Amino acid sequence: MPSPYRALFAAPGAKSFSAAGFLGRMPLSMTGVGVVTMVSQITGRYGLAGALSATIALAAAVLGPQVSRLVDRHGQRRVLRPAVLVAVTAMTGLLLTAHFRLPDWVLFVCAAGLGSVPSVGAMVRARWAALYRGTPRLHTAYSYESVIDEVCFIFGPIISIGLSTGWFPEAGPLLAACFLTAGVLWLTSQRATEPVPHPRGQHTGGSALRSHGLQVLVVTFAATGTIFGSVDVVTVAFADEQGHKAAASLVLAVYAAGSCAAGAVFGLLRLKGRAERRWLLGICTTAVSMIPLLLVGNLPFLAVALFVAGLSIAPTMITTMSLVEEHVPRAHLTEGMSWVSTGLAVGVALGSSLAGWVIDAAGARAGYGVPAVAGAVAAAVGFLGYRRLRRPAPGRGGTVERHSEREERHVA
């Protein structure tokens, strides 16, 4: 591991909470694609599978920020454990309903209950922020966490799709529930690194979403999430059309591998200039990278196109988290990060649903039009909202950059 990453773990407890976060985040990449695979295996209905995945994402969009707001006020341990209990109960109901072919409406009720799954990535990033706020190491920490996200997206679909297609349909989502339970219990048992909660009296100004800059990030990431949700569903269907459905997990892993590689390199860079410019460049690059997907004719070409498309994801996510820190008050940090995840979740819901309908109506290749259009929307919103991102919250803008400049002058 390069020295900037190794230096992160000098802080006591950093290795443990990072490992727990990795385990607890595996369901992020396993649940949606696992439900799509499970339902399509049992019923053969991609429209229903996509709609259920969309329901899960929309429920997370509604409940996720509320869970994170409670975490900011009461602490991670007091909130996350009850939230996980609700989520695991809902997952159990979903698996039983699918297995016994109960009415579709029961599936949707259980899927909605999965919205209580906490944003484990936001919880871990909040711990890093508590350790390294205002220092260049926070950029490295966010880069490391984005790499971990992509590692989850490399192995999660492989495990989930592989188990559901090779063992029994419910196996992938079932293992995701086990990972979530173990990861959250392990994370919340580590009290020494848990960020100090901010009582209700410190939560002035209402929701973190009142920040104009955060609004731009959330709306743009709703469009970006549409890319992710549609790519997952269309890739599973495209691989199925090609006669190699299980290969979808490998193709999606290549997509995540591109992001993982880019994120690892990005974390080593000593960046200068304004973060919002890097963010806009990342959004536009992501949009352009969707165009080649319209030309795919086979799985090897699709894998290459998705690897290239993945190169812009992690750097954009890393920059986004830095911008969240600049645009929301410290007492709302976990909530602010969760709102970004909420934007992604809304987009994933929309993308999964739209992709499922397009696939059922016109086939998998036509489905890649959904991420192409979503990329164009993301770029348009990014340009329109750019000026808002240039006005961070008072006293919060450019913290890391200024610290880096002071550090360089001191060394000189």
N, C-alpha and C positions, 0 to 999 in steps of 0.2 A: 504493500500500500504506500503510495507517495507520502512524503513527510507531512504536507499540509493536512492530509486526512488523518494521519497517525496522531498529529498534535491535538486533534479534537478530543481524543479519548483520554487525555491527561486528567480531565476533571473526574472526580470520584462519581461513580454510578453511571457515567455516560455509556459505557459498553452495555450495561444491563438494560437501561431503558431503550437504547437503540435496538437491541436484539428483540426485546418484547414488542416494540413497535413494528418490527419486520414481520413477526409472527401474526400480530393482530391485523396487519394490513393485507395479508395474503387474500382474505375474502374479497377485497376490493376488485381484484381481477378474476376471481373465481365465481362469484355469485351470479352476476348477470349472464355471462356466457354459459355458466353451468345450468342456469334455469332455461336458457334458450335451447341448449343441447338436450336437456332432460325432457322438456315439453315436446320438442320436435321428434325426439325418439319415441315417445309414448303416443303422441297424437298425430304427428306428421303435419302439424299446422304452424307454419312460421309466423303467420299473422298473430295467432294467440301467444306464441312464444315471445315475439317482439313486444306485444302489448303488456305482458307480465313484466318483462324487463323494464319497460317504460314506467309501469306502476311502481316498481321498487325504487327507481331513480327519482320519480316525482315525490314519493313519500319521504325519501331521504332529503329532498330539497325543502320540504315543509318542516320536517322534524329536526333535521340535522343542526341548523343554526340555533334552534331553541335548546337542544341538548348542550351545545357549546356555550350558549349564554349562561346556562345553569352552572356549567363547569367554571366559567370565569368568576361566578359569584360564590360557589360553594366548594370548589375543588374537584379534581378529577376522580378521586376515589369514591366520594359520596354520590356522584352522578353516574359514572360510567357503568358500575356494576348493575344497578337496576335497569339501565338502558339495555345492556347486553342480555339480561334475563328476558326482557320483552322480545328482543330480536330473535333469540334462540327459540323461544316458544312459537313465534310466528313461522320460523323456518321449519320447525317440526310439523306444524300444521300444513304448510305448503307441500312438503314431501309426502305426507300421508294422503293429502287430497289428490295429488297427482297419481300416486301409486294405486289408489282405489277408484280412480276415475270419478270422483265426486263432481258436482256441477261447477261450471267455470267461475261463477260468482264467488265460490268459496276460495278458489285460487287467488282471486284478486283481493279478497279481504286479507288473506294471509300475506300476500305480497306487500300490501300497504303496511302491515305490521313491521316489515323489515326496514321501514324508514327510520326506526329508532336506533339502527346501527350507528355508533359514534364514529366521528372522523378521527380515526387513530393517528393518521398522519398529522393532523392539526395539533393533536395532543403532544406528539413527540417534538414537533417544530416549536411549540410553546416552551418545552423544556430546554431546547437548544437556545432559544431567545433569552430565557432567564439566565443562562450561563454566559452567553457571549454577546449580549446586546451592545451595539455601538462599536463593535470591533470587526476587523476583516474576517475573523474566524466564523462569523455568522454566515457570511456568503458561502464559505466552504461547507459549513454544516447544512445549509439549505441545498447545496449541490449534492452533498452526500445523500441526503434524504430523497432527493429526486432520483438519484441512481438506485436507491433501495426501492422506490416506487416502481421503477422500470424493471428491476430484477423480479419483483412480484408479478409484473405483467409478462415477463418472459416465462416464468415457471408456472404461474397460476393457471392460465388457459391450458397449458400442456397437461397439468395434473387434472384439472376439472373435466376437460373434454375427454382426455384419455380414460379416466375412471368411468365417466358416464357412457362412453361408447364401448369400452372394453370389459367392464365389469357389470354394473347395473345402472340404469338411467339416473337414479337419485344419488349416486355415490359422490359426484363432484360437489353439489351443494351441501351434502352432509359433512364432508370433510371441511368445507369452508366454515361451517358453523363451529366445528371443533377448534379450528385455528383461531377464530374470533374469540371464543370463550377463553382459551388458554392464554392468548396474547394480552387481552384486557385484564385478566386476573393477575398476570405477572406484572404488567405495567403499573397497575394501581397498588400493588404491594410495595412499590418503591417510593416511600414517602419522602426521602431526603431530597430527591430532585424534583418533586412535584411543585409547580409554580404556586406562589402564594395567591389564594383567592382574593378577589376584590369585592368587598361587601357592596350591598345595594347602593349605599350612599355615595360610592365612588363612581357609579355608573350614570354620570350626567349626560344629557344630550340624547337619550334614547338609544336606539339600535345603532350598531356600527354601520349599517347600510345607509345611514343619512349622509355619509361621506360621499361627495360627488366622484372622487377618484375611485373609490371602491365600487360604486355603481357601474362605472365604465368597465372595470375588470370583470365584474360578475356577468354583465350582459355579453361582453365579448367571449367569455369562457362558456356561456350558454351555447353560443354558436360553435365554439371549439369542441364542446362536449357532444354536439350533434355529429361532428366528424367521428369521434371515438365510438359512439354508440352505433352509428350506421356501419362503420368499417367492421366492427366485430360481427354483427349479424350478417352482413353481406358476405364476409369472408367465409363464415361457416356454410352459408348457402352455396357460394361459388365452389367451394371444395366438394360439397355434396354433389353438385351438378357434374363435376369432373370425375366423380366416382371415388373420391378419396376424402371423405368427411373428416376422418381423424387427423388428416394433415393440416386442417385449419388451425389446430393448436400450434403447430410448428411455424406456420406462416405468421400468425399473430405474435409469436415469440420473436421472430426476426424483426417485426415492427418495433417491439419494445427494445430489442437489442440495439437498434440504431439510436434510440433515445438514450439508452443507458450509456453507450459509448460517448455520445456528445455531452451528456451531463457530467461524466467523469472528467473529461478534458476541460469543460467549462469551469469546474470547481477549482482548477489549478491556476486559472488566469487571474492576473492583477488588473482588474478592469478600471478603466477611466471613462469619463463622460457620463451623461445622464442615463439613468436606468430606463426611463420611459422610451427613449429612442431604441434601445436594445429590445425592449418589449415589442414595440411596433414592428421592428424588423422581423422578429420571431413570428409574430402573427401573420405577417404577409408571406413569409417563407412557407409557413404551414399551409396557407391557402394555395399557393402555387404548386406545392408538392402533391395536391390532390388530383391535379389534371391528368397525370399519366395513368391513374387508376381507371380512367374511362377507356383506356386502350388495352386493358389486360385481356389476354387470350388463354393463358395457362398459369398454373401455380408457380413455376419458377420465375416467370416475369413478374407476377404479383408480389412474390417475396422480395425481389430486388426493388420494386417500386415502393413497397412499404418500408423497407430498410432506409431508403433515402428520405422518405417522408418522416420517419421517426427522428431524424437528426435534429429537427428544430423543436421537438416537444420539450425535452428536459430543460434546455436553456431558457425557453419561454416560461416554463413553470417556476424555475428558480428566480428569474427576474420578477415574476408576478408576486411571489412571496415577499421579496424585498420591497416591492411597491406597497403591499398591504401594510407592512410595518411603518411606512412613511405616511399612510393615509388614514389610519385609524388610531384612536387613543389606546394607550397601553392597557388600560383596564378592559378593552374590548378585543384584544389581540386574537384570542382563540376563536371568538365569534367571527371576527373579520376573515380569518383563514377559512373558517367553515363556510362562510358565504361564497367564497371562491369555489369551494367544493360543491356548494349548492348550485351555482351556475353551471358547473360541469354536469351535475346530476340531472338538471333540467334538460340540458342539451342531450345527454345520453338517452334520456327518456324519449325525447322528440326524435332523435336519430334512430333509435331502435324501432320505434313505432312506424315511422315513415319508411324505413328500410324494409320492414316486414311486409308492409302493404305493397311497396313497389315490387318486391320479389314475387309475392303471390300473383301480382297482376302482369308483370313483364319479364320476370326472370332475374337471376343474380347479377348479370353484367349491367343491366339497367340500374340496379341498386346503387352502383358506385356514382351515379349522378347526385345522390343525396349528399355525400361528403364534399363533392366538388362545389355544390351550391352553398353548403354551410361554410366552407372556407372563404368564399367570396363575401358572404355576410359578415364573417368575423373581421376580415380586413376592412370592410366599409365602416363597421362600428368602431374599430380601432382608430381609423383616421378621424372620424367625427368626434371621438371622445379624447383625442390626444391632448388638447389644451387643458382639459380638466386634470390630467395626470401631471401636468407641469406645476400644479399648485397643491403641494402636500399639506398635511395638517401642520399648524404652527409649531415650529421647533423640531419637526421630525424629518425634514427633507435632507437627503444626502448624508446621513449620519455615517455610514460605512465609508463613503468616499472621502469625507473630510478626515476621518480617523486615519485612513490609509495615507493621505497626504502628510499629516502630522508625523506619522510613523516614519515615512521616507525622509522628511526633513531632519528628524532626530538622528536617523542613521547616518545621513550625510554630514 
